[in-house]
Amino acid sequence: MAALDYIKSRGIAGDALASMGFGSYLIWREWPASRVFIDSRLDVYGGPFIEQYSLAMADTSRMRDLMGRLRIDYALIS
């Protein structure tokens, strides 16, 4: 994936806010240098967490609130 190649070429690592679809790929390719907020293993996260993520992805004010509460080093969003 070109976006992740770019991120790596700049020495960026750490906690990533990634789209659900990218989360599993990011874990496979970059763990433990990068950790993800969410991936496709929805049963691990539970309903309230998934709802929080979904609402934040659809609403910029909720996203600002979420990012204000979390440590996010970079984002990989589709």
MMTF fields as JSON, N, C-alpha, C and O atoms, coordinates in Angstrom:
{
  "mmtfVersion": "1.0.0",
  "mmtfProducer": "UNKNOWN",
  "numBonds": 311,
  "numAtoms": 312,
  "numGroups": 78,
  "numChains": 1,
  "numModels": 1,
  "chainsPerModel": [1],
  "groupsPerChain": [78],
  "chainIdList": ["A"],
  "bondAtomList": [4, 2, 8, 6, 12, 10, 16, 14, 20, 18, 24, 22, 28, 26, 32, 30, 36, 34, 40, 38, 44, 42, 48, 46, 52, 50, 56, 54, 60, 58, 64, 62, 68, 66, 72, 70, 76, 74, 80, 78, 84, 82, 88, 86, 92, 90, 96, 94, 100, 98, 104, 102, 108, 106, 112, 110, 116, 114, 120, 118, 124, 122, 128, 126, 132, 130, 136, 134, 140, 138, 144, 142, 148, 146, 152, 150, 156, 154, 160, 158, 164, 162, 168, 166, 172, 170, 176, 174, 180, 178, 184, 182, 188, 186, 192, 190, 196, 194, 200, 198, 204, 202, 208, 206, 212, 210, 216, 214, 220, 218, 224, 222, 228, 226, 232, 230, 236, 234, 240, 238, 244, 242, 248, 246, 252, 250, 256, 254, 260, 258, 264, 262, 268, 266, 272, 270, 276, 274, 280, 278, 284, 282, 288, 286, 292, 290, 296, 294, 300, 298, 304, 302, 308, 306],
  "bondOrderList": [1, 1, 1, 1, 1, 1, 1, 1, 1, 1, 1, 1, 1, 1, 1, 1, 1, 1, 1, 1, 1, 1, 1, 1, 1, 1, 1, 1, 1, 1, 1, 1, 1, 1, 1, 1, 1, 1, 1, 1, 1, 1, 1, 1, 1, 1, 1, 1, 1, 1, 1, 1, 1, 1, 1, 1, 1, 1, 1, 1, 1, 1, 1, 1, 1, 1, 1, 1, 1, 1, 1, 1, 1, 1, 1, 1, 1],
  "groupList": [{"groupName": "MET", "atomNameList": ["N", "CA", "C", "O"], "elementList": ["N", "C", "C", "O"], "formalChargeList": [0, 0, 0, 0], "bondAtomList": [1, 0, 2, 1, 3, 2], "bondOrderList": [1, 1, 2], "singleLetterCode": "M", "chemCompType": "L-PEPTIDE LINKING"}, {"groupName": "ALA", "atomNameList": ["N", "CA", "C", "O"], "elementList": ["N", "C", "C", "O"], "formalChargeList": [0, 0, 0, 0], "bondAtomList": [1, 0, 2, 1, 3, 2], "bondOrderList": [1, 1, 2], "singleLetterCode": "A", "chemCompType": "L-PEPTIDE LINKING"}, {"groupName": "LEU", "atomNameList": ["N", "CA", "C", "O"], "elementList": ["N", "C", "C", "O"], "formalChargeList": [0, 0, 0, 0], "bondAtomList": [1, 0, 2, 1, 3, 2], "bondOrderList": [1, 1, 2], "singleLetterCode": "L", "chemCompType": "L-PEPTIDE LINKING"}, {"groupName": "ASP", "atomNameList": ["N", "CA", "C", "O"], "elementList": ["N", "C", "C", "O"], "formalChargeList": [0, 0, 0, 0], "bondAtomList": [1, 0, 2, 1, 3, 2], "bondOrderList": [1, 1, 2], "singleLetterCode": "D", "chemCompType": "L-PEPTIDE LINKING"}, {"groupName": "TYR", "atomNameList": ["N", "CA", "C", "O"], "elementList": ["N", "C", "C", "O"], "formalChargeList": [0, 0, 0, 0], "bondAtomList": [1, 0, 2, 1, 3, 2], "bondOrderList": [1, 1, 2], "singleLetterCode": "Y", "chemCompType": "L-PEPTIDE LINKING"}, {"groupName": "ILE", "atomNameList": ["N", "CA", "C", "O"], "elementList": ["N", "C", "C", "O"], "formalChargeList": [0, 0, 0, 0], "bondAtomList": [1, 0, 2, 1, 3, 2], "bondOrderList": [1, 1, 2], "singleLetterCode": "I", "chemCompType": "L-PEPTIDE LINKING"}, {"groupName": "LYS", "atomNameList": ["N", "CA", "C", "O"], "elementList": ["N", "C", "C", "O"], "formalChargeList": [0, 0, 0, 0], "bondAtomList": [1, 0, 2, 1, 3, 2], "bondOrderList": [1, 1, 2], "singleLetterCode": "K", "chemCompType": "L-PEPTIDE LINKING"}, {"groupName": "SER", "atomNameList": ["N", "CA", "C", "O"], "elementList": ["N", "C", "C", "O"], "formalChargeList": [0, 0, 0, 0], "bondAtomList": [1, 0, 2, 1, 3, 2], "bondOrderList": [1, 1, 2], "singleLetterCode": "S", "chemCompType": "L-PEPTIDE LINKING"}, {"groupName": "ARG", "atomNameList": ["N", "CA", "C", "O"], "elementList": ["N", "C", "C", "O"], "formalChargeList": [0, 0, 0, 0], "bondAtomList": [1, 0, 2, 1, 3, 2], "bondOrderList": [1, 1, 2], "singleLetterCode": "R", "chemCompType": "L-PEPTIDE LINKING"}, {"groupName": "GLY", "atomNameList": ["N", "CA", "C", "O"], "elementList": ["N", "C", "C", "O"], "formalChargeList": [0, 0, 0, 0], "bondAtomList": [1, 0, 2, 1, 3, 2], "bondOrderList": [1, 1, 2], "singleLetterCode": "G", "chemCompType": "PEPTIDE LINKING"}, {"groupName": "PHE", "atomNameList": ["N", "CA", "C", "O"], "elementList": ["N", "C", "C", "O"], "formalChargeList": [0, 0, 0, 0], "bondAtomList": [1, 0, 2, 1, 3, 2], "bondOrderList": [1, 1, 2], "singleLetterCode": "F", "chemCompType": "L-PEPTIDE LINKING"}, {"groupName": "TRP", "atomNameList": ["N", "CA", "C", "O"], "elementList": ["N", "C", "C", "O"], "formalChargeList": [0, 0, 0, 0], "bondAtomList": [1, 0, 2, 1, 3, 2], "bondOrderList": [1, 1, 2], "singleLetterCode": "W", "chemCompType": "L-PEPTIDE LINKING"}, {"groupName": "GLU", "atomNameList": ["N", "CA", "C", "O"], "elementList": ["N", "C", "C", "O"], "formalChargeList": [0, 0, 0, 0], "bondAtomList": [1, 0, 2, 1, 3, 2], "bondOrderList": [1, 1, 2], "singleLetterCode": "E", "chemCompType": "L-PEPTIDE LINKING"}, {"groupName": "PRO", "atomNameList": ["N", "CA", "C", "O"], "elementList": ["N", "C", "C", "O"], "formalChargeList": [0, 0, 0, 0], "bondAtomList": [1, 0, 2, 1, 3, 2], "bondOrderList": [1, 1, 2], "singleLetterCode": "P", "chemCompType": "L-PEPTIDE LINKING"}, {"groupName": "VAL", "atomNameList": ["N", "CA", "C", "O"], "elementList": ["N", "C", "C", "O"], "formalChargeList": [0, 0, 0, 0], "bondAtomList": [1, 0, 2, 1, 3, 2], "bondOrderList": [1, 1, 2], "singleLetterCode": "V", "chemCompType": "L-PEPTIDE LINKING"}, {"groupName": "GLN", "atomNameList": ["N", "CA", "C", "O"], "elementList": ["N", "C", "C", "O"], "formalChargeList": [0, 0, 0, 0], "bondAtomList": [1, 0, 2, 1, 3, 2], "bondOrderList": [1, 1, 2], "singleLetterCode": "Q", "chemCompType": "L-PEPTIDE LINKING"}, {"groupName": "THR", "atomNameList": ["N", "CA", "C", "O"], "elementList": ["N", "C", "C", "O"], "formalChargeList": [0, 0, 0, 0], "bondAtomList": [1, 0, 2, 1, 3, 2], "bondOrderList": [1, 1, 2], "singleLetterCode": "T", "chemCompType": "L-PEPTIDE LINKING"}],
  "groupTypeList": [0, 1, 1, 2, 3, 4, 5, 6, 7, 8, 9, 5, 1, 9, 3, 1, 2, 1, 7, 0, 9, 10, 9, 7, 4, 2, 5, 11, 8, 12, 11, 13, 1, 7, 8, 14, 10, 5, 3, 7, 8, 2, 3, 14, 4, 9, 9, 13, 10, 5, 12, 15, 4, 7, 2, 1, 0, 1, 3, 16, 7, 8, 0, 8, 3, 2, 0, 9, 8, 2, 8, 5, 3, 4, 1, 2, 5, 7],
  "groupIdList": [1, 2, 3, 4, 5, 6, 7, 8, 9, 10, 11, 12, 13, 14, 15, 16, 17, 18, 19, 20, 21, 22, 23, 24, 25, 26, 27, 28, 29, 30, 31, 32, 33, 34, 35, 36, 37, 38, 39, 40, 41, 42, 43, 44, 45, 46, 47, 48, 49, 50, 51, 52, 53, 54, 55, 56, 57, 58, 59, 60, 61, 62, 63, 64, 65, 66, 67, 68, 69, 70, 71, 72, 73, 74, 75, 76, 77, 78],
  "secStructList": [7, 2, 2, 2, 2, 2, 2, 2, 2, 6, 6, 7, 7, 3, 3, 3, 3, 3, 7, 2, 2, 2, 2, 2, 2, 2, 2, 2, 2, 2, 6, 6, 6, 3, 3, 3, 1, 7, 7, 1, 7, 2, 2, 2, 2, 7, 2, 2, 2, 2, 2, 2, 2, 2, 2, 2, 2, 2, 7, 2, 2, 2, 2, 2, 2, 2, 2, 2, 2, 1, 7, 7, 1, 3, 3, 3, 7, 7],
  "xCoordList": [0.843, 0.0, 0.895, 1.753, 0.683, 1.536, 1.476, 2.496, 0.302, 0.185, 1.04, 1.713, 1.023, 1.829, 3.315, 4.139, 3.667, 5.065, 5.539, 6.656, 4.7, 5.042, 5.232, 6.215, 4.305, 4.385, 5.695, 6.403, 6.01, 7.254, 8.484, 9.457, 8.461, 9.626, 9.919, 11.038, 8.934, 9.115, 9.43, 9.566, 9.546, 9.873, 8.732, 8.957, 7.517, 6.345, 5.911, 5.808, 5.661, 5.176, 4.395, 4.334, 3.811, 3.092, 1.637, 1.268, 0.812, -0.617, -1.321, -1.222, -2.032, -2.655, -4.176, -4.76, -4.784, -6.222, -6.397, -6.142, -6.821, -6.95, -8.396, -9.139, -8.786, -10.088, -10.131, -9.103, -11.314, -11.46, -10.797, -10.153, -10.952, -10.373, -8.859, -8.237, -8.254, -6.799, -6.184, -5.005, -6.974, -6.443, -5.776, -4.672, -6.432, -5.859, -4.578, -3.615, -4.568, -3.377, -2.236, -1.09, -2.547, -1.541, -0.953, 0.258, -1.786, -1.299, -0.372, 0.722, -0.795, 0.007, 1.364, 2.388, 1.356, 2.592, 3.48, 4.701, 2.915, 3.697, 3.782, 4.547, 3.035, 3.107, 4.485, 4.98, 5.132, 4.675, 5.018, 4.723, 5.622, 5.993, 4.763, 4.823, 3.664, 2.424, 1.307, 1.233, 0.451, -0.73, -1.952, -1.888, -3.057, -4.256, -5.348, -5.399, -6.215, -7.37, -8.453, -9.125, -8.619, -9.638, -9.208, -8.475, -9.672, -9.454, -10.715, -11.759, -10.633, -11.834, -12.315, -13.337, -11.625, -12.059, -13.101, -12.821, -14.274, -15.279, -15.716, -16.065, -15.704, -16.109, -15.175, -15.581, -13.947, -12.99, -13.349, -13.137, -13.878, -14.105, -15.441, -15.515, -16.475, -17.788, -18.593, -18.045, -19.9, -20.838, -20.62, -20.564, -20.494, -20.331, -19.073, -19.109, -17.991, -16.749, -16.915, -16.485, -17.536, -17.754, -18.695, -18.499, -19.704, -20.613, -19.87, -20.075, -19.019, -18.224, -17.35, -17.275, -16.695, -15.85, -16.685, -16.305, -17.804, -18.654, -19.189, -19.198, -19.628, -20.137, -19.028, -19.263, -17.837, -16.713, -16.3, -15.925, -16.362, -15.984, -16.972, -16.63, -18.184, -19.217, -19.433, -20.186, -18.785, -19.059, -17.757, -17.127, -17.354, -16.054, -15.969, -14.894, -17.062, -16.989, -16.777, -16.048, -17.401, -17.164, -15.738, -15.124, -15.218, -13.845, -12.862, -11.911, -13.09, -12.233, -12.251, -11.206, -13.428, -13.558, -12.799, -12.068, -12.97, -12.286, -10.775, -10.067, -10.282, -8.839, -8.283, -7.101, -9.117, -8.689, -8.515, -7.784, -9.192, -9.107, -8.079, -7.713, -7.618, -6.696, -5.345, -5.22, -4.346, -3.05, -3.046, -3.096, -2.989, -2.954, -1.715, -1.575, -0.818, 0.404, 0.213, 0.844, -0.646, -0.939, -2.241, -2.736, -2.794, -4.062, -3.876, -3.131, -4.556, -4.579, -6.045, -6.566, -6.694, -8.144, -8.435, -7.831, -9.371, -9.759, -10.692, -11.124],
  "yCoordList": [-1.166, 0.0, 1.238, 1.399, 2.095, 3.273, 4.238, 4.813, 4.419, 5.345, 4.882, 5.696, 3.596, 3.078, 3.12, 3.37, 2.882, 3.031, 4.453, 4.657, 5.439, 6.838, 7.105, 7.729, 6.641, 6.821, 6.242, 6.897, 5.03, 4.382, 5.139, 5.26, 5.655, 6.35, 7.629, 8.138, 8.149, 9.353, 9.016, 9.92, 7.73, 7.316, 7.479, 7.566, 7.52, 7.695, 6.335, 5.374, 6.256, 5.035, 5.453, 6.636, 4.494, 4.784, 4.407, 3.47, 5.147, 4.858, 5.445, 6.641, 4.586, 4.997, 4.958, 4.014, 5.992, 5.978, 5.547, 6.325, 4.336, 3.777, 3.398, 3.059, 3.457, 2.923, 1.452, 0.775, 0.971, -0.42, -1.378, -2.346, -1.11, -1.967, -1.953, -2.954, -0.826, -0.732, -1.247, -1.6, -1.293, -1.673, -3.028, -3.17, -4.032, -5.388, -5.442, -6.105, -4.746, -4.702, -4.012, -4.457, -2.944, -2.214, -3.088, -3.076, -3.832, -4.758, -5.79, -6.04, -6.378, -7.417, -6.881, -7.546, -5.665, -5.145, -4.389, -4.41, -3.73, -2.807, -3.106, -2.447, -4.063, -4.355, -4.897, -5.728, -4.497, -3.653, -2.174, -1.402, -1.757, -0.342, 0.562, 1.701, 0.074, 0.838, 0.007, -1.209, 0.699, 0.08, 0.776, 1.953, 0.065, 0.631, 0.886, 0.26, 1.821, 2.148, 1.088, 0.721, 0.594, -0.413, -1.202, -0.698, -2.442, -3.261, -4.08, -3.798, -5.074, -5.805, -6.846, -7.49, -7.027, -8.001, -7.358, -7.104, -7.1, -6.328, -6.973, -6.266, -8.295, -8.966, -8.63, -8.739, -8.229, -7.872, -6.519, -6.31, -5.621, -4.246, -4.025, -3.253, -4.675, -4.513, -3.368, -2.44, -3.454, -2.523, -1.05, -0.236, -0.668, 0.75, 1.371, 2.514, 0.639, 1.139, 1.327, 2.339, 0.357, 0.436, 1.593, 2.295, 1.788, 2.906, 4.24, 5.144, 4.368, 5.581, 5.847, 6.979, 4.811, 4.936, 5.356, 6.276, 4.694, 4.98, 6.408, 7.092, 6.853, 8.218, 9.241, 10.261, 8.98, 9.896, 9.951, 11.015, 8.83, 8.815, 9.604, 10.018, 9.812, 10.507, 11.957, 12.688, 12.381, 13.696, 14.319, 13.799, 15.432, 16.029, 16.484, 16.408, 16.953, 17.378, 16.181, 16.28, 15.063, 13.846, 13.334, 12.811, 13.489, 13.07, 13.923, 13.396, 15.24, 16.127, 15.706, 15.656, 15.408, 14.968, 13.668, 13.54, 12.712, 11.421, 11.609, 11.044, 12.395, 12.601, 13.407, 13.294, 14.211, 14.942, 14.041, 14.375, 12.892, 11.956, 10.854, 10.159, 10.689, 9.597, 10.118, 11.267, 9.276, 9.601, 9.011, 7.792, 9.862, 9.445, 10.069, 11.292, 9.236, 9.737, 9.993, 10.886, 9.218, 9.431, 8.743, 7.893, 9.12, 8.546, 7.927, 8.441, 6.836, 6.148, 5.844, 4.795, 6.784, 6.734, 6.624, 7.316, 5.74, 5.605, 6.714, 6.765],
  "zCoordList": [0.0, 0.0, 0.0, 0.867, -0.972, -1.163, 0.019, 0.397, 0.6, 1.73, 2.901, 3.535, 3.193, 4.288, 3.947, 4.827, 2.702, 2.278, 2.532, 3.007, 2.222, 2.447, 3.939, 4.339, 4.753, 6.201, 6.732, 7.497, 6.33, 6.778, 6.3, 7.044, 5.065, 4.526, 5.302, 5.253, 6.013, 6.819, 8.28, 9.104, 8.606, 9.969, 10.955, 12.162, 10.45, 11.308, 11.83, 11.068, 13.116, 13.758, 14.999, 15.334, 15.666, 16.902, 16.801, 16.092, 17.519, 17.578, 16.36, 16.086, 15.637, 14.38, 14.485, 15.018, 13.971, 13.746, 12.303, 11.384, 12.103, 10.759, 10.493, 11.414, 9.243, 8.861, 9.238, 9.263, 9.526, 9.946, 8.957, 9.362, 7.687, 6.661, 6.635, 6.278, 7.01, 7.025, 8.318, 8.349, 9.383, 10.689, 10.707, 11.234, 10.136, 10.13, 9.308, 9.694, 8.177, 7.339, 8.075, 8.011, 8.763, 9.521, 10.63, 10.85, 11.315, 12.344, 11.704, 12.211, 10.618, 9.953, 9.516, 9.67, 8.967, 8.383, 9.369, 9.217, 10.363, 11.176, 12.665, 13.369, 13.166, 14.592, 14.922, 14.161, 15.981, 17.086, 16.95, 17.862, 15.858, 15.708, 15.672, 16.134, 15.136, 15.093, 15.707, 15.53, 16.429, 17.027, 16.457, 16.103, 16.366, 15.748, 16.774, 17.833, 16.428, 17.245, 17.081, 18.045, 15.844, 15.548, 14.315, 13.465, 14.232, 13.044, 12.794, 13.382, 11.942, 11.534, 12.548, 12.31, 13.647, 14.665, 15.583, 16.754, 15.069, 15.783, 17.087, 18.032, 17.161, 18.392, 19.555, 20.712, 19.278, 20.32, 20.941, 22.135, 20.154, 20.598, 21.295, 22.251, 20.843, 21.457, 20.863, 20.269, 21.038, 20.442, 20.772, 19.85, 22.049, 22.375, 21.746, 21.289, 21.724, 21.125, 19.618, 19.064, 18.961, 17.514, 17.186, 16.194, 18.012, 17.799, 17.935, 17.125, 18.939, 19.131, 17.905, 17.428, 17.4, 16.21, 14.994, 14.269, 14.774, 13.609, 13.643, 12.62, 14.796, 14.919, 14.67, 14.021, 15.176, 14.974, 13.508, 13.014, 12.812, 11.399, 10.539, 9.431, 11.035, 10.266, 10.705, 10.061, 11.789, 12.347, 12.843, 13.764, 12.233, 12.575, 14.022, 14.618, 14.608, 16.011, 16.931, 17.918, 16.62, 17.409, 17.209, 18.138, 15.992, 15.729, 16.533, 17.11, 16.57, 17.364, 18.827, 19.476, 19.342, 20.731, 20.966, 21.948, 20.07, 20.185, 20.166, 21.0, 19.225, 19.108, 20.278, 20.601, 20.909, 22.095, 23.306, 24.239, 23.287, 24.409, 24.198, 25.145, 22.982, 22.658, 22.213, 21.79, 22.309, 21.724, 20.325, 20.161, 19.327, 17.932, 17.3, 17.28, 16.787, 16.155, 14.659, 14.094, 14.027, 12.619, 12.255, 12.995, 11.1, 10.638, 9.259, 8.425, 9.042, 7.752, 7.468, 7.846, 6.796, 6.587, 5.088, 4.268, 4.755, 3.345, 2.936, 1.785]
}
